[in-house]
């Protein structure tokens, strides 16, 4: 589950393995190994991956299917506008 979540997030963000590796300060081989389920990231790296993609570690581990958007720093009106857009997309 972890391997497919990492790969899915990377692809949805339009990143290559090399780009994700650079963002996380690891080798491309590390990302490849995670995605191919050869090795697991450390707990510290799991937290870093979750933070990078704005998801919970529970989401990465398959314990929770909720995804989150980083909206810190936005005004209440901006948050309401984003929620309205999300509601429109979900209801279509």
N, CA, C and O atoms as a CHARMM CRD file, in Angstrom:
* protein
*
  368
    1    1 UNK  N      0.82800  -1.19800   0.00000 PROA 1      0.00000
    2    1 UNK  CA     0.00000   0.00000   0.00000 PROA 1      0.00000
    3    1 UNK  C      0.87200   1.26300   0.00000 PROA 1      0.00000
    4    1 UNK  O      0.62800   2.18600  -0.77600 PROA 1      0.00000
    5    2 UNK  N      1.89100   1.30000   0.87300 PROA 2      0.00000
    6    2 UNK  CA     2.75700   2.47700   0.95700 PROA 2      0.00000
    7    2 UNK  C      3.40700   2.76200  -0.39200 PROA 2      0.00000
    8    2 UNK  O      3.46100   3.90800  -0.83600 PROA 2      0.00000
    9    3 UNK  N      3.89900   1.71000  -1.03700 PROA 3      0.00000
   10    3 UNK  CA     4.58700   1.91700  -2.31000 PROA 3      0.00000
   11    3 UNK  C      3.65100   2.52900  -3.35400 PROA 3      0.00000
   12    3 UNK  O      4.05400   3.43500  -4.08300 PROA 3      0.00000
   13    4 UNK  N      2.43200   2.05600  -3.43400 PROA 4      0.00000
   14    4 UNK  CA     1.50500   2.59400  -4.42900 PROA 4      0.00000
   15    4 UNK  C      1.04500   4.00500  -4.07900 PROA 4      0.00000
   16    4 UNK  O      0.78400   4.80900  -4.97300 PROA 4      0.00000
   17    5 UNK  N      0.94200   4.31200  -2.79100 PROA 5      0.00000
   18    5 UNK  CA     0.55400   5.67100  -2.39500 PROA 5      0.00000
   19    5 UNK  C      1.65600   6.67100  -2.77000 PROA 5      0.00000
   20    5 UNK  O      1.37000   7.75400  -3.28200 PROA 5      0.00000
   21    6 UNK  N      2.91100   6.30000  -2.51200 PROA 6      0.00000
   22    6 UNK  CA     4.01700   7.20600  -2.86000 PROA 6      0.00000
   23    6 UNK  C      4.05600   7.41700  -4.37100 PROA 6      0.00000
   24    6 UNK  O      4.15500   8.55000  -4.84100 PROA 6      0.00000
   25    7 UNK  N      3.97700   6.33900  -5.12000 PROA 7      0.00000
   26    7 UNK  CA     4.02400   6.44700  -6.58300 PROA 7      0.00000
   27    7 UNK  C      2.83800   7.25000  -7.10300 PROA 7      0.00000
   28    7 UNK  O      3.00700   8.11300  -7.96500 PROA 7      0.00000
   29    8 UNK  N      1.65000   6.97600  -6.59400 PROA 8      0.00000
   30    8 UNK  CA     0.47100   7.69800  -7.03600 PROA 8      0.00000
   31    8 UNK  C      0.55800   9.19000  -6.77300 PROA 8      0.00000
   32    8 UNK  O      0.20500  10.00100  -7.62900 PROA 8      0.00000
   33    9 UNK  N      1.02900   9.55000  -5.58700 PROA 9      0.00000
   34    9 UNK  CA     1.18600  10.97100  -5.26200 PROA 9      0.00000
   35    9 UNK  C      2.23100  11.61900  -6.15600 PROA 9      0.00000
   36    9 UNK  O      2.02800  12.72700  -6.65300 PROA 9      0.00000
   37   10 UNK  N      3.35100  10.92900  -6.36300 PROA 10     0.00000
   38   10 UNK  CA     4.41900  11.47700  -7.20600 PROA 10     0.00000
   39   10 UNK  C      3.88400  11.75100  -8.60300 PROA 10     0.00000
   40   10 UNK  O      4.11600  12.82100  -9.16600 PROA 10     0.00000
   41   11 UNK  N      3.17400  10.78700  -9.15700 PROA 11     0.00000
   42   11 UNK  CA     2.63400  10.94400 -10.50900 PROA 11     0.00000
   43   11 UNK  C      1.58300  12.05000 -10.55300 PROA 11     0.00000
   44   11 UNK  O      1.55700  12.84400 -11.49400 PROA 11     0.00000
   45   12 UNK  N      0.72400  12.10600  -9.54900 PROA 12     0.00000
   46   12 UNK  CA    -0.32100  13.14400  -9.54700 PROA 12     0.00000
   47   12 UNK  C      0.26700  14.54300  -9.43800 PROA 12     0.00000
   48   12 UNK  O     -0.33700  15.50800  -9.90500 PROA 12     0.00000
   49   13 UNK  N      1.43200  14.65900  -8.82900 PROA 13     0.00000
   50   13 UNK  CA     2.12300  15.94300  -8.74900 PROA 13     0.00000
   51   13 UNK  C      2.96600  16.21600  -9.98900 PROA 13     0.00000
   52   13 UNK  O      3.58100  17.27600 -10.10400 PROA 13     0.00000
   53   14 UNK  N      2.99500  15.26300 -10.91400 PROA 14     0.00000
   54   14 UNK  CA     3.75200  15.44200 -12.15300 PROA 14     0.00000
   55   14 UNK  C      5.24900  15.38900 -11.96200 PROA 14     0.00000
   56   14 UNK  O      5.99600  16.03400 -12.69700 PROA 14     0.00000
   57   15 UNK  N      5.69800  14.61900 -10.96900 PROA 15     0.00000
   58   15 UNK  CA     7.12200  14.55300 -10.65600 PROA 15     0.00000
   59   15 UNK  C      7.73900  13.26000 -11.16000 PROA 15     0.00000
   60   15 UNK  O      7.10100  12.20700 -11.14000 PROA 15     0.00000
   61   16 UNK  N      8.97400  13.34400 -11.60800 PROA 16     0.00000
   62   16 UNK  CA     9.74100  12.13900 -11.90500 PROA 16     0.00000
   63   16 UNK  C     10.33200  11.63000 -10.59200 PROA 16     0.00000
   64   16 UNK  O     10.31800  12.33500  -9.58300 PROA 16     0.00000
   65   17 UNK  N     10.84600  10.41800 -10.61200 PROA 17     0.00000
   66   17 UNK  CA    11.52200   9.90200  -9.42400 PROA 17     0.00000
   67   17 UNK  C     12.71400  10.77500  -9.06500 PROA 17     0.00000
   68   17 UNK  O     12.99500  10.99000  -7.88600 PROA 17     0.00000
   69   18 UNK  N     13.40800  11.27200 -10.06100 PROA 18     0.00000
   70   18 UNK  CA    14.57800  12.13500  -9.83300 PROA 18     0.00000
   71   18 UNK  C     14.15500  13.42600  -9.13800 PROA 18     0.00000
   72   18 UNK  O     14.82400  13.88200  -8.21000 PROA 18     0.00000
   73   19 UNK  N     13.04800  14.01300  -9.58400 PROA 19     0.00000
   74   19 UNK  CA    12.57100  15.26600  -8.99000 PROA 19     0.00000
   75   19 UNK  C     12.12700  15.06300  -7.54800 PROA 19     0.00000
   76   19 UNK  O     12.43200  15.88300  -6.68200 PROA 19     0.00000
   77   20 UNK  N     11.40200  13.96700  -7.28300 PROA 20     0.00000
   78   20 UNK  CA    10.98300  13.70200  -5.91100 PROA 20     0.00000
   79   20 UNK  C     12.19400  13.43700  -5.03000 PROA 20     0.00000
   80   20 UNK  O     12.25900  13.91400  -3.89800 PROA 20     0.00000
   81   21 UNK  N     13.14300  12.68500  -5.54300 PROA 21     0.00000
   82   21 UNK  CA    14.36500  12.39800  -4.78000 PROA 21     0.00000
   83   21 UNK  C     15.08400  13.69000  -4.41200 PROA 21     0.00000
   84   21 UNK  O     15.54300  13.84500  -3.28100 PROA 21     0.00000
   85   22 UNK  N     15.18400  14.61400  -5.35500 PROA 22     0.00000
   86   22 UNK  CA    15.85600  15.89000  -5.08700 PROA 22     0.00000
   87   22 UNK  C     15.09600  16.68500  -4.02200 PROA 22     0.00000
   88   22 UNK  O     15.70700  17.29000  -3.14100 PROA 22     0.00000
   89   23 UNK  N     13.76500  16.68200  -4.10600 PROA 23     0.00000
   90   23 UNK  CA    12.95100  17.42700  -3.14000 PROA 23     0.00000
   91   23 UNK  C     13.10000  16.85900  -1.73300 PROA 23     0.00000
   92   23 UNK  O     13.04000  17.59800  -0.75000 PROA 23     0.00000
   93   24 UNK  N     13.29500  15.53900  -1.63900 PROA 24     0.00000
   94   24 UNK  CA    13.41000  14.88400  -0.33200 PROA 24     0.00000
   95   24 UNK  C     14.85800  14.68500   0.09600 PROA 24     0.00000
   96   24 UNK  O     15.12700  14.17700   1.18400 PROA 24     0.00000
   97   25 UNK  N     15.79000  15.08800  -0.76600 PROA 25     0.00000
   98   25 UNK  CA    17.21900  14.95900  -0.49000 PROA 25     0.00000
   99   25 UNK  C     17.63900  13.49800  -0.28500 PROA 25     0.00000
  100   25 UNK  O     18.37000  13.16400   0.64800 PROA 25     0.00000
  101   26 UNK  N     17.15300  12.64100  -1.19000 PROA 26     0.00000
  102   26 UNK  CA    17.53400  11.22800  -1.21400 PROA 26     0.00000
  103   26 UNK  C     17.92000  10.87400  -2.64800 PROA 26     0.00000
  104   26 UNK  O     17.79000  11.69900  -3.55300 PROA 26     0.00000
  105   27 UNK  N     18.38700   9.66700  -2.84900 PROA 27     0.00000
  106   27 UNK  CA    18.74700   9.23900  -4.19900 PROA 27     0.00000
  107   27 UNK  C     17.50400   8.80200  -4.97500 PROA 27     0.00000
  108   27 UNK  O     16.47900   8.44900  -4.39100 PROA 27     0.00000
  109   28 UNK  N     17.62000   8.83500  -6.29200 PROA 28     0.00000
  110   28 UNK  CA    16.55600   8.34000  -7.15500 PROA 28     0.00000
  111   28 UNK  C     16.32000   6.86300  -6.87100 PROA 28     0.00000
  112   28 UNK  O     15.19000   6.38100  -6.95000 PROA 28     0.00000
  113   29 UNK  N     17.38600   6.15200  -6.54200 PROA 29     0.00000
  114   29 UNK  CA    17.27600   4.72900  -6.23000 PROA 29     0.00000
  115   29 UNK  C     16.40300   4.49300  -4.99500 PROA 29     0.00000
  116   29 UNK  O     15.65700   3.51500  -4.93700 PROA 29     0.00000
  117   30 UNK  N     16.49600   5.38400  -4.01400 PROA 30     0.00000
  118   30 UNK  CA    15.63900   5.26100  -2.82400 PROA 30     0.00000
  119   30 UNK  C     14.17200   5.34500  -3.21000 PROA 30     0.00000
  120   30 UNK  O     13.36500   4.51700  -2.78700 PROA 30     0.00000
  121   31 UNK  N     13.82500   6.34400  -4.01200 PROA 31     0.00000
  122   31 UNK  CA    12.43400   6.50600  -4.45100 PROA 31     0.00000
  123   31 UNK  C     12.00500   5.27500  -5.23500 PROA 31     0.00000
  124   31 UNK  O     10.91200   4.75300  -5.01400 PROA 31     0.00000
  125   32 UNK  N     12.83900   4.80900  -6.13800 PROA 32     0.00000
  126   32 UNK  CA    12.52900   3.62400  -6.92600 PROA 32     0.00000
  127   32 UNK  C     12.30900   2.41200  -6.02200 PROA 32     0.00000
  128   32 UNK  O     11.36800   1.64700  -6.23100 PROA 32     0.00000
  129   33 UNK  N     13.16000   2.23600  -5.03300 PROA 33     0.00000
  130   33 UNK  CA    13.01600   1.11500  -4.10300 PROA 33     0.00000
  131   33 UNK  C     11.73000   1.20300  -3.29300 PROA 33     0.00000
  132   33 UNK  O     11.08200   0.18400  -3.05300 PROA 33     0.00000
  133   34 UNK  N     11.35200   2.40400  -2.87000 PROA 34     0.00000
  134   34 UNK  CA    10.09200   2.56000  -2.13800 PROA 34     0.00000
  135   34 UNK  C      8.92400   2.15800  -3.03300 PROA 34     0.00000
  136   34 UNK  O      8.04200   1.40300  -2.62400 PROA 34     0.00000
  137   35 UNK  N      8.93300   2.68300  -4.27200 PROA 35     0.00000
  138   35 UNK  CA     7.81600   2.44500  -5.18000 PROA 35     0.00000
  139   35 UNK  C      7.71900   0.99100  -5.62100 PROA 35     0.00000
  140   35 UNK  O      6.62800   0.50500  -5.92200 PROA 35     0.00000
  141   36 UNK  N      8.83400   0.30300  -5.66200 PROA 36     0.00000
  142   36 UNK  CA     8.84000  -1.11200  -6.05700 PROA 36     0.00000
  143   36 UNK  C      8.72200  -2.03800  -4.85700 PROA 36     0.00000
  144   36 UNK  O      8.83800  -3.25600  -4.99300 PROA 36     0.00000
  145   37 UNK  N      8.49400  -1.46500  -3.68700 PROA 37     0.00000
  146   37 UNK  CA     8.30600  -2.20900  -2.44800 PROA 37     0.00000
  147   37 UNK  C      9.52300  -3.07100  -2.08400 PROA 37     0.00000
  148   37 UNK  O      9.38800  -4.13600  -1.48300 PROA 37     0.00000
  149   38 UNK  N     10.71100  -2.58700  -2.46200 PROA 38     0.00000
  150   38 UNK  CA    11.95200  -3.28000  -2.11000 PROA 38     0.00000
  151   38 UNK  C     12.41100  -2.91100  -0.70300 PROA 38     0.00000
  152   38 UNK  O     12.92800  -3.75100   0.03500 PROA 38     0.00000
  153   39 UNK  N     12.21700  -1.64600  -0.34200 PROA 39     0.00000
  154   39 UNK  CA    12.54500  -1.16200   1.00100 PROA 39     0.00000
  155   39 UNK  C     11.45800  -0.18700   1.43400 PROA 39     0.00000
  156   39 UNK  O     10.69600   0.32000   0.61100 PROA 39     0.00000
  157   40 UNK  N     11.39800   0.06400   2.72400 PROA 40     0.00000
  158   40 UNK  CA    10.45000   1.02400   3.27700 PROA 40     0.00000
  159   40 UNK  C     11.21900   2.26200   3.72800 PROA 40     0.00000
  160   40 UNK  O     12.34300   2.14400   4.21500 PROA 40     0.00000
  161   41 UNK  N     10.63500   3.43400   3.57400 PROA 41     0.00000
  162   41 UNK  CA    11.29900   4.62700   4.10500 PROA 41     0.00000
  163   41 UNK  C     11.33300   4.58400   5.62900 PROA 41     0.00000
  164   41 UNK  O     10.48000   3.96500   6.26400 PROA 41     0.00000
  165   42 UNK  N     12.32000   5.24300   6.19700 PROA 42     0.00000
  166   42 UNK  CA    12.40300   5.34500   7.65600 PROA 42     0.00000
  167   42 UNK  C     11.20600   6.14100   8.17600 PROA 42     0.00000
  168   42 UNK  O     10.49600   6.78900   7.40700 PROA 42     0.00000
  169   43 UNK  N     11.00000   6.08400   9.45800 PROA 43     0.00000
  170   43 UNK  CA     9.90900   6.85400  10.06300 PROA 43     0.00000
  171   43 UNK  C     10.10200   8.33900   9.79300 PROA 43     0.00000
  172   43 UNK  O      9.14600   9.04400   9.46900 PROA 43     0.00000
  173   44 UNK  N     11.32600   8.81100   9.92500 PROA 44     0.00000
  174   44 UNK  CA    11.61100  10.22500   9.66900 PROA 44     0.00000
  175   44 UNK  C     11.29500  10.58600   8.22100 PROA 44     0.00000
  176   44 UNK  O     10.72500  11.64300   7.94900 PROA 44     0.00000
  177   45 UNK  N     11.66800   9.70200   7.29000 PROA 45     0.00000
  178   45 UNK  CA    11.40600   9.96700   5.87700 PROA 45     0.00000
  179   45 UNK  C      9.92000   9.86400   5.57500 PROA 45     0.00000
  180   45 UNK  O      9.41000  10.61400   4.74300 PROA 45     0.00000
  181   46 UNK  N      9.22100   8.95700   6.22700 PROA 46     0.00000
  182   46 UNK  CA     7.77800   8.83600   6.05200 PROA 46     0.00000
  183   46 UNK  C      7.09700  10.15800   6.41900 PROA 46     0.00000
  184   46 UNK  O      6.19400  10.61800   5.72000 PROA 46     0.00000
  185   47 UNK  N      7.53300  10.74500   7.50000 PROA 47     0.00000
  186   47 UNK  CA     6.98600  12.04300   7.92600 PROA 47     0.00000
  187   47 UNK  C      7.31900  13.12100   6.89700 PROA 47     0.00000
  188   47 UNK  O      6.47900  13.96400   6.58200 PROA 47     0.00000
  189   48 UNK  N      8.53200  13.09300   6.38000 PROA 48     0.00000
  190   48 UNK  CA     8.95100  14.08100   5.37800 PROA 48     0.00000
  191   48 UNK  C      8.12700  13.92800   4.08900 PROA 48     0.00000
  192   48 UNK  O      7.72100  14.92400   3.49000 PROA 48     0.00000
  193   49 UNK  N      7.88700  12.69400   3.67100 PROA 49     0.00000
  194   49 UNK  CA     7.07600  12.43700   2.47200 PROA 49     0.00000
  195   49 UNK  C      5.64800  12.93900   2.69200 PROA 49     0.00000
  196   49 UNK  O      5.08100  13.60300   1.82400 PROA 49     0.00000
  197   50 UNK  N      5.07400  12.62500   3.84100 PROA 50     0.00000
  198   50 UNK  CA     3.71800  13.07200   4.15600 PROA 50     0.00000
  199   50 UNK  C      3.63000  14.59700   4.14100 PROA 50     0.00000
  200   50 UNK  O      2.68500  15.16600   3.59400 PROA 50     0.00000
  201   51 UNK  N      4.60800  15.24400   4.73600 PROA 51     0.00000
  202   51 UNK  CA     4.62600  16.70600   4.76200 PROA 51     0.00000
  203   51 UNK  C      4.75200  17.27500   3.35300 PROA 51     0.00000
  204   51 UNK  O      4.06300  18.23500   3.00800 PROA 51     0.00000
  205   52 UNK  N      5.61700  16.69500   2.54600 PROA 52     0.00000
  206   52 UNK  CA     5.83500  17.17800   1.17900 PROA 52     0.00000
  207   52 UNK  C      4.54300  17.12500   0.36800 PROA 52     0.00000
  208   52 UNK  O      4.21800  18.07000  -0.35100 PROA 52     0.00000
  209   53 UNK  N      3.81400  16.02600   0.48400 PROA 53     0.00000
  210   53 UNK  CA     2.59200  15.84400  -0.30200 PROA 53     0.00000
  211   53 UNK  C      1.33500  16.33400   0.41800 PROA 53     0.00000
  212   53 UNK  O      0.23500  16.21800  -0.12400 PROA 53     0.00000
  213   54 UNK  N      1.47600  16.87300   1.61400 PROA 54     0.00000
  214   54 UNK  CA     0.33500  17.39100   2.38600 PROA 54     0.00000
  215   54 UNK  C     -0.70300  16.30700   2.64900 PROA 54     0.00000
  216   54 UNK  O     -1.90400  16.52700   2.49300 PROA 54     0.00000
  217   55 UNK  N     -0.22000  15.13400   3.05200 PROA 55     0.00000
  218   55 UNK  CA    -1.09500  14.03500   3.45500 PROA 55     0.00000
  219   55 UNK  C     -0.64800  13.55900   4.82400 PROA 55     0.00000
  220   55 UNK  O      0.42900  13.92900   5.29300 PROA 55     0.00000
  221   56 UNK  N     -1.45900  12.75000   5.45800 PROA 56     0.00000
  222   56 UNK  CA    -1.07300  12.20400   6.75800 PROA 56     0.00000
  223   56 UNK  C     -0.23800  10.93900   6.55900 PROA 56     0.00000
  224   56 UNK  O     -0.28200  10.30700   5.50400 PROA 56     0.00000
  225   57 UNK  N      0.51100  10.59000   7.58100 PROA 57     0.00000
  226   57 UNK  CA     1.24100   9.32400   7.52200 PROA 57     0.00000
  227   57 UNK  C      0.25000   8.16100   7.48400 PROA 57     0.00000
  228   57 UNK  O      0.52700   7.13500   6.86300 PROA 57     0.00000
  229   58 UNK  N     -0.89000   8.31000   8.13500 PROA 58     0.00000
  230   58 UNK  CA    -1.92800   7.28300   8.07100 PROA 58     0.00000
  231   58 UNK  C     -2.39000   7.07700   6.62500 PROA 58     0.00000
  232   58 UNK  O     -2.63300   5.94600   6.20500 PROA 58     0.00000
  233   59 UNK  N     -2.50900   8.15600   5.87500 PROA 59     0.00000
  234   59 UNK  CA    -2.88400   8.04000   4.46500 PROA 59     0.00000
  235   59 UNK  C     -1.82300   7.24100   3.71100 PROA 59     0.00000
  236   59 UNK  O     -2.15400   6.32300   2.96100 PROA 59     0.00000
  237   60 UNK  N     -0.55900   7.58300   3.90400 PROA 60     0.00000
  238   60 UNK  CA     0.52000   6.87100   3.21900 PROA 60     0.00000
  239   60 UNK  C      0.51400   5.38400   3.55400 PROA 60     0.00000
  240   60 UNK  O      0.77900   4.54000   2.69700 PROA 60     0.00000
  241   61 UNK  N      0.21200   5.07900   4.79800 PROA 61     0.00000
  242   61 UNK  CA     0.23400   3.69300   5.24900 PROA 61     0.00000
  243   61 UNK  C     -1.05600   2.92900   4.93100 PROA 61     0.00000
  244   61 UNK  O     -1.15300   1.73100   5.19700 PROA 61     0.00000
  245   62 UNK  N     -2.03400   3.62000   4.36800 PROA 62     0.00000
  246   62 UNK  CA    -3.28100   2.96600   4.00700 PROA 62     0.00000
  247   62 UNK  C     -4.25400   2.81300   5.15200 PROA 62     0.00000
  248   62 UNK  O     -5.21100   2.04500   5.05000 PROA 62     0.00000
  249   63 UNK  N     -4.03000   3.52800   6.24300 PROA 63     0.00000
  250   63 UNK  CA    -4.92200   3.45000   7.39800 PROA 63     0.00000
  251   63 UNK  C     -6.05900   4.45500   7.32600 PROA 63     0.00000
  252   63 UNK  O     -7.02300   4.37100   8.08700 PROA 63     0.00000
  253   64 UNK  N     -5.94200   5.41100   6.40300 PROA 64     0.00000
  254   64 UNK  CA    -6.91100   6.49800   6.27800 PROA 64     0.00000
  255   64 UNK  C     -6.92900   6.90000   4.80900 PROA 64     0.00000
  256   64 UNK  O     -5.87300   7.02100   4.18900 PROA 64     0.00000
  257   65 UNK  N     -8.10300   7.10500   4.25200 PROA 65     0.00000
  258   65 UNK  CA    -8.19700   7.51100   2.85400 PROA 65     0.00000
  259   65 UNK  C     -8.40500   9.01100   2.67600 PROA 65     0.00000
  260   65 UNK  O     -8.59500   9.48400   1.55500 PROA 65     0.00000
  261   66 UNK  N     -8.37000   9.75700   3.77400 PROA 66     0.00000
  262   66 UNK  CA    -8.57500  11.19900   3.68100 PROA 66     0.00000
  263   66 UNK  C     -7.33000  11.87200   3.11700 PROA 66     0.00000
  264   66 UNK  O     -6.20400  11.53200   3.47900 PROA 66     0.00000
  265   67 UNK  N     -7.55400  12.83400   2.22300 PROA 67     0.00000
  266   67 UNK  CA    -6.47900  13.65500   1.70400 PROA 67     0.00000
  267   67 UNK  C     -6.74200  15.08400   2.16000 PROA 67     0.00000
  268   67 UNK  O     -7.88800  15.47200   2.38300 PROA 67     0.00000
  269   68 UNK  N     -5.68200  15.85300   2.29500 PROA 68     0.00000
  270   68 UNK  CA    -5.80500  17.19300   2.84400 PROA 68     0.00000
  271   68 UNK  C     -5.15800  18.20500   1.91000 PROA 68     0.00000
  272   68 UNK  O     -4.24200  17.88400   1.15300 PROA 68     0.00000
  273   69 UNK  N     -5.65400  19.43000   1.98000 PROA 69     0.00000
  274   69 UNK  CA    -5.05100  20.54400   1.26300 PROA 69     0.00000
  275   69 UNK  C     -4.42400  21.48700   2.28600 PROA 69     0.00000
  276   69 UNK  O     -4.98700  21.71600   3.35600 PROA 69     0.00000
  277   70 UNK  N     -3.27500  22.02300   1.95400 PROA 70     0.00000
  278   70 UNK  CA    -2.60600  22.97100   2.83700 PROA 70     0.00000
  279   70 UNK  C     -3.25600  24.33800   2.62500 PROA 70     0.00000
  280   70 UNK  O     -3.10800  24.94200   1.56200 PROA 70     0.00000
  281   71 UNK  N     -3.96800  24.81700   3.62700 PROA 71     0.00000
  282   71 UNK  CA    -4.66600  26.09400   3.48900 PROA 71     0.00000
  283   71 UNK  C     -4.27600  27.08200   4.59200 PROA 71     0.00000
  284   71 UNK  O     -4.90300  28.13100   4.74400 PROA 71     0.00000
  285   72 UNK  N     -3.25600  26.74500   5.34300 PROA 72     0.00000
  286   72 UNK  CA    -2.79800  27.64600   6.40100 PROA 72     0.00000
  287   72 UNK  C     -2.41700  28.99100   5.79300 PROA 72     0.00000
  288   72 UNK  O     -1.79200  29.06000   4.73600 PROA 72     0.00000
  289   73 UNK  N     -2.80000  30.03100   6.47100 PROA 73     0.00000
  290   73 UNK  CA    -2.45500  31.37100   6.01600 PROA 73     0.00000
  291   73 UNK  C     -3.49900  32.01300   5.12800 PROA 73     0.00000
  292   73 UNK  O     -3.40500  33.20100   4.81900 PROA 73     0.00000
  293   74 UNK  N     -4.49500  31.24200   4.71300 PROA 74     0.00000
  294   74 UNK  CA    -5.56400  31.81300   3.90000 PROA 74     0.00000
  295   74 UNK  C     -6.61000  32.45400   4.80100 PROA 74     0.00000
  296   74 UNK  O     -6.77500  32.07300   5.96000 PROA 74     0.00000
  297   75 UNK  N     -7.30300  33.42100   4.25000 PROA 75     0.00000
  298   75 UNK  CA    -8.38100  34.05400   5.01400 PROA 75     0.00000
  299   75 UNK  C     -9.57700  33.10800   5.06500 PROA 75     0.00000
  300   75 UNK  O     -9.65200  32.13800   4.30900 PROA 75     0.00000
  301   76 UNK  N    -10.50000  33.40100   5.95600 PROA 76     0.00000
  302   76 UNK  CA   -11.72700  32.61500   6.06300 PROA 76     0.00000
  303   76 UNK  C    -12.49200  32.64600   4.74500 PROA 76     0.00000
  304   76 UNK  O    -13.05400  31.63300   4.32700 PROA 76     0.00000
  305   77 UNK  N    -12.51600  33.79200   4.09900 PROA 77     0.00000
  306   77 UNK  CA   -13.21500  33.91200   2.82200 PROA 77     0.00000
  307   77 UNK  C    -12.55000  33.05800   1.74700 PROA 77     0.00000
  308   77 UNK  O    -13.23700  32.41600   0.95200 PROA 77     0.00000
  309   78 UNK  N    -11.21000  33.04700   1.71800 PROA 78     0.00000
  310   78 UNK  CA   -10.50000  32.22500   0.74300 PROA 78     0.00000
  311   78 UNK  C    -10.75900  30.73400   0.99000 PROA 78     0.00000
  312   78 UNK  O    -10.94000  29.96700   0.04500 PROA 78     0.00000
  313   79 UNK  N    -10.77600  30.33500   2.25000 PROA 79     0.00000
  314   79 UNK  CA   -11.05600  28.94000   2.58800 PROA 79     0.00000
  315   79 UNK  C    -12.47200  28.56100   2.15300 PROA 79     0.00000
  316   79 UNK  O    -12.69200  27.47300   1.62200 PROA 79     0.00000
  317   80 UNK  N    -13.41800  29.45000   2.37600 PROA 80     0.00000
  318   80 UNK  CA   -14.80300  29.18900   1.97500 PROA 80     0.00000
  319   80 UNK  C    -14.90500  29.05600   0.45600 PROA 80     0.00000
  320   80 UNK  O    -15.65400  28.22000  -0.04900 PROA 80     0.00000
  321   81 UNK  N    -14.16000  29.87300  -0.26000 PROA 81     0.00000
  322   81 UNK  CA   -14.16600  29.81400  -1.71900 PROA 81     0.00000
  323   81 UNK  C    -13.61000  28.47200  -2.19900 PROA 81     0.00000
  324   81 UNK  O    -14.17900  27.85000  -3.09700 PROA 81     0.00000
  325   82 UNK  N    -12.51800  28.03300  -1.61300 PROA 82     0.00000
  326   82 UNK  CA   -11.92500  26.74600  -1.98500 PROA 82     0.00000
  327   82 UNK  C    -12.89600  25.61300  -1.66700 PROA 82     0.00000
  328   82 UNK  O    -13.05700  24.69500  -2.47100 PROA 82     0.00000
  329   83 UNK  N    -13.53800  25.66400  -0.51400 PROA 83     0.00000
  330   83 UNK  CA   -14.50100  24.62500  -0.14900 PROA 83     0.00000
  331   83 UNK  C    -15.65700  24.59800  -1.14000 PROA 83     0.00000
  332   83 UNK  O    -16.15000  23.52500  -1.48700 PROA 83     0.00000
  333   84 UNK  N    -16.08900  25.75600  -1.59200 PROA 84     0.00000
  334   84 UNK  CA   -17.17300  25.83800  -2.56500 PROA 84     0.00000
  335   84 UNK  C    -16.76200  25.17600  -3.88500 PROA 84     0.00000
  336   84 UNK  O    -17.55300  24.45800  -4.49700 PROA 84     0.00000
  337   85 UNK  N    -15.54100  25.41900  -4.31100 PROA 85     0.00000
  338   85 UNK  CA   -15.02900  24.79100  -5.53600 PROA 85     0.00000
  339   85 UNK  C    -14.99000  23.27000  -5.37200 PROA 85     0.00000
  340   85 UNK  O    -15.40000  22.53200  -6.26800 PROA 85     0.00000
  341   86 UNK  N    -14.49700  22.81300  -4.22800 PROA 86     0.00000
  342   86 UNK  CA   -14.42600  21.37200  -3.96300 PROA 86     0.00000
  343   86 UNK  C    -15.82200  20.76300  -3.97200 PROA 86     0.00000
  344   86 UNK  O    -16.03400  19.70400  -4.56100 PROA 86     0.00000
  345   87 UNK  N    -16.76800  21.42300  -3.32500 PROA 87     0.00000
  346   87 UNK  CA   -18.14500  20.92400  -3.28800 PROA 87     0.00000
  347   87 UNK  C    -18.71500  20.81000  -4.70200 PROA 87     0.00000
  348   87 UNK  O    -19.37600  19.82600  -5.03400 PROA 87     0.00000
  349   88 UNK  N    -18.45000  21.83500  -5.54000 PROA 88     0.00000
  350   88 UNK  CA   -18.93900  21.80100  -6.92700 PROA 88     0.00000
  351   88 UNK  C    -18.36300  20.61300  -7.68800 PROA 88     0.00000
  352   88 UNK  O    -19.07800  19.94200  -8.43200 PROA 88     0.00000
  353   89 UNK  N    -17.07500  20.35400  -7.50300 PROA 89     0.00000
  354   89 UNK  CA   -16.42200  19.23900  -8.20000 PROA 89     0.00000
  355   89 UNK  C    -16.99300  17.90300  -7.72700 PROA 89     0.00000
  356   89 UNK  O    -17.27200  17.02400  -8.54200 PROA 89     0.00000
  357   90 UNK  N    -17.16600  17.74900  -6.43800 PROA 90     0.00000
  358   90 UNK  CA   -17.67500  16.49800  -5.88200 PROA 90     0.00000
  359   90 UNK  C    -19.10100  16.23600  -6.34300 PROA 90     0.00000
  360   90 UNK  O    -19.46300  15.09400  -6.62400 PROA 90     0.00000
  361   91 UNK  N    -19.90600  17.27800  -6.42300 PROA 91     0.00000
  362   91 UNK  CA   -21.32600  17.11700  -6.77200 PROA 91     0.00000
  363   91 UNK  C    -21.58300  17.00300  -8.26900 PROA 91     0.00000
  364   91 UNK  O    -22.73800  16.86300  -8.67300 PROA 91     0.00000
  365   92 UNK  N    -20.57000  17.05700  -9.08800 PROA 92     0.00000
  366   92 UNK  CA   -20.77500  16.92900 -10.54600 PROA 92     0.00000
  367   92 UNK  C    -20.64000  15.51000 -10.97800 PROA 92     0.00000
  368   92 UNK  O    -20.77800  15.20900 -12.16300 PROA 92     0.00000
